[in-house]
């Protein structure tokens, strides 16, 4: 516990002393939202900080993304976060750290015994440890980090006056996440991981300085499903007529292909219906009773292709 506490403090000092300059990805429009996080009144000593988030247009699943964040004043310190709100992206969260911070964290070595992976134990460092703690966890892990820092803040406040600002901002980041996503929704939070899934995202930023009133920008981001070079076809061709036993053993699935490469575990949904004049049937489960049927396959998830359909007959 003591080693984790020391590591958390080192991380706080590094982050709180460093201005952010992120690079990331997406297709979006920029929105400015009103002051949400810092509640103090504007005085002579306060500065209104404006943070704008912009992104490239026409982002598509599988292609590089590039999110740009600019601040005024330019030396404004902040934490940026990208939140998946819809589609395959829903529940994804990533924190964006500037390259300078990442390099500093990588320069702080840690005992190999703290690594959860034998393969990564060599040259283990604070950045890897931080990713180990955060990656794949629920976003509420940020609150636990902030509480850990709060428990020792009085000791370091004299040496690191802005540590309290960092703790507050960590809580504000979680507040931003939960403002966008429901409290009871499971999330997957990562450090410096690009959002790749198709869907909608919200990108935001939180200032660190308590002398700055935040008018941070929110970017509404959309990553489209990939359709270029994507096709769908049947795994097996149905015979004109099949017996009940043949129907039970038949593979009714469809294959998704991306530029000649088969996509494993693609999200395909199926609908089976009866032909007119035969016993009524409407289900996602293949029929095994005598009758005439139609089958339609629809591709979902990160890929998009035209639906495919076919007819077949089952006899006793």
N, C-alpha and C positions, 0 to 999 in steps of 0.2 A: 504493500500500500504506500509506504514511504517513497519508494522509487517512482511509482506512478505519479505521486504528488509532485515530486521534484521535476519530473518530465513535463507535467502539465504547466508548471510555473515557467520553465524555460520556454515552452511553446508560447505562453501568454506574453512574455517579455518580447520575444522575437516578432510576434504578430502585431502587438500594440505599438511597436516602434517603427513599423515598416508601412509605407504607403503602398496601396494596391495598384496594379496595372495589368488586368487580366486579358487573356485571349481565349475566345471560345467560338461557338457556332450556332447558326440558325437562320430561319426566315421569319421576319417579324415586322411589326410596326411599333414605334416608340410612343409611350404614354407617360405623362407626368402625373403623379398622384400627390395629393396634399400631404402636409406634415402628419405622420401617423405615429412616429415612435418617440421622438424627444418631446417631452411635455412642458419643458421650462419656458418661461416667457422670454421674448426677445428683448435683450438689453443692449447697452453700448458695447459690452464685451462679447456679444454673440455674433456669429456669422451664419448667414443662410447658405447652406451648401446645396448645390443643384447637381444631381447625378443623372446622366442620360445614358440609356441603353439602346443601342441600335444593332441590327443584324442584317446579313445578306438576305436577299429574296430568293424564292423558289428552292428552298431547302428540301431535299428528298432523302428518304431512308437510304443509308449506305454511302452517302457522299459527305465530305468534310464540312463541318460547321464552323462559323466564325463570328463570335459575339464581341462587340466592342463597347467598352464602358469608359465614359469621359466624365470628369468631375470639375466643378467650378466652385471654389478655388481649386487649382490643379493639385495642390498638396493634400486634398481631403483624403482622410483615411476611411476605409469602408470594408465591409465583407459582402461579397456578391454571392447570390444563390440562384440556382435554376431549378424550377419545380414543375414536374409533369402533372398536368391537370386533366388530360383526356386521351383517349385512344390507347395505344400500346404504351405510351409514356406515363400514364397515370400512376402516381405514387413514387416516381423517380425524383430524387433530390441530389444535387451536387453543389458543394462549396467550391468557389473559385479562389485560388491563392495565386498571387503574382509570382513570377519566376524568381525574383530576388528572395522571397520568403522560402520557396521550395529549396533553393540552393543552400540557404542558411541552415535549414532543417536537416538537409542531407550531410552537412558538415559536422553535425553533432553525433558522434558515435555512441552506440548503446551496446550492452552485453549481448552476445549471441543467444544467451539463454532466454532473453525476452522475446525472441522471434517465435512465432507460432508455426513457422515453416522451416524445416531443416535446410531446404534448398536456398532459402533467403537469409540464413543465419550469418553467412560471411559478409563482413562490412555492414552489419545491421546499423541503422541510424534512426534518428528521431522522426524523420519524414515517413519512413517505412512503418515505424511503430504507430504513428498517428493514423496512417491508412489502415493498419491492422485493427485499430480500435473502432474506426468509423465505418469503413467500407462494408456495406451490406446490412448495417444496423438500422434500427428505426430512428427517425429524426430526433426523438426524445433524448438520444445520447448527448445532444448538445446541452441539454439542461443539466445532465449529470456532470459534464465538464465544467460548466459555469458554477455549479454548487461546490465542486472541488476547489475551484479557484477562490470562491468567496470565503471558504473556511480558513484560508491562509492569507487573505488579502491584507489584513491589518498588519501582519508582519512585514510585508513588502511595500506597503503603501508609501512609506517615506522614500524608498529607493526608486519606486516605479509608480509615480502618481497616476498614470493613465491606465493602470491595471484595472481599476474599477470601471473605466469606460469600456474596456474590452469585455469584461464579464457582463456588463449591461447589454452590450451589442450582441453577444452570443445568445442571450435570452430573447433579444429582439428578433434575431434571425429565426429562432424557433417560433416566435409569435407570428412572423411573416409567413412561415410555412403553414402554420395552423390557421392563419387567416385565409389562406388560399385553399387548403385541404381540410376536410373534417377532422375533428379531434380523434374520432374512433377509427380513422382510416390508417391502415398499415402503410408505412413508407419504406423506401430503400434509399439510404443516404450514402453518398460516396464523396471522396476528396479528389478533386481535379480529374474527374472522369467525364468524358464528353457524352452528352445525351445523344443517343443514336436511334432510339425507337421512333416510329412514326406516331404522330399525335400532336397535342397542343401543350405548350409550356408557358410558364410565367417566369420571367427573370427579374430579380430585384436586387437592391443593395441597401445596406444599413451603414450609416456613418459611425465612427468610433469616438470622435471628440465630443465631450459634453459641452463645449463652447460653440457647437454647430447645430443649427436647426435643419433637419433633413427634409428636403423636398425631392427625395430620390425618385429616379425614373423606374417605371415598370415597362418591360417589353413583353408584348404578347407574341409568342412564337408558334409557328406551325411547321411541322416537318411532314411532308406528304408521303404517302405510301409509294413504293417503287413500282412502276409499271413498264418502263422501257426494258425490253429484253426478257420480260417475264411472260411465261405461258403456263397453261394448265392442261393436262390431258389425262385420260383414264389409264389406270394401272393395267387393267385387263379389258379387252373388248367383250361385251356380252354377246353370247350366241343369240340367234333369232328366237330360239326356244330353249329353255332349260328346265330340268326336273326340280322337284322340291329339294332333293338331296344335293343336286348341283348348286342350287341357290344358297343353301346353308353353307357350302364350302367356298362360294365364289368371293373374290376380293373386289368389292364395289368401290374402293377408294380411288382418289385422283392424285396425280403427281404434280408438284409445282417445280418449275424449272426457271432458274435465273441465269440467262446467257449461257445455256448449255449445262449448268451445274444444278443438280437436284437439291432442292431446299428441304433439309430434314425438319420434321415436326412442323410443317407449315399448317396454318390454321384454315382448314377447309370445312365448310358446313354443307350438309346434304339434306335434300328434301325428296321424299318418295311419295308419289300420288298414284291413285288408281286411274286407269283409262275409263272414259265414259262407258256405261253398260256393264261394269264389273264391280265386285264388292268394294265398298268405300274404304279407302286407305289414305292416310295423310300422316306421315311420320318422318323422323330423322333416322329411323332404324330400317335397315333393308328388309323387305318383305320375304317371307318364306312359304306363303300360301299360294295356291294356284290363282292366277289372274294376270291381267295386263297392266303394266306399270310404266311410269316415267320417273326418271331420276335427274335432279339438277344439283350441280356442285357450284358453290360460291366461295371465292377466295377472300380471306380476311387477314388480320394482323398487319404486318409491315409490307405486304405485297398486294398488288392489284392486277387482276387479269379478267378477261371476259368470262362470264359464266359458261359452263358447258352442260349439255343435256343429252339424254338418250332414252330410248324405250326398250322394254324387254318383256318377255312373256314367260310365266312359270306354269308348268302343267303337272298334274299328279303323276 
